[in-house]
Amino acid sequence: MAILSFTDGTRSTDHQNIQGILSRVGVRLERWSIPSDRNLSALLALDRPSPKEAEDLLAFFEPRFATLKETLGYQSRDLVCLHPALPDLDGLLARFLSCHTHDDDEIRYVIDGAGIFGFVLPDGSQVELLVLAGDYINVPRGAEHWFRLTAEKRVKAIRYFTSREGWVPVYTGTPVHPFTEFAQS
Ligand SMILES: [Fe+2]
């Protein structure tokens, strides 16, 4: 379950409270339960699933994709697997550590591990959101945000797209507040 962190070091785990704060920038956070299945658990445990294993893994979540296609017009999805042994992981992540926006929505469904989204709220204050397995997040186009990993540097997430062109970072230059690290599980 997601945790919201504030610049004064306080936290919130109350979903309604978190959703209320994030809605100020149009962010939607939902809980989508992870299916309980032995084969899925085995696939989720792989750091580097093969293309076939990745498709097998995505197949468990196709009903969600079908709904997104119908309701929001999403056209494609893929699986992102980040882990400490990934070549140039830090270089890859560096693109998203600074405040940026996109011309398309950034939609992520975390199915394993953890990630951290930061947001600049309309009053200029900043928050960080820890997202864990089962958290679905929609960061709307134009919302100023950043993304990083926890110290474990491990996450698997499904990305949903309407088009690939819109999904590049446009940097805003806003300095990111140094937030207190989230505790490791
Ligand atoms: Fe982004």
Residues whose N, C-alpha, C, O or C-beta is under 5 A from the ligand:
A	BS01	LIG	E106
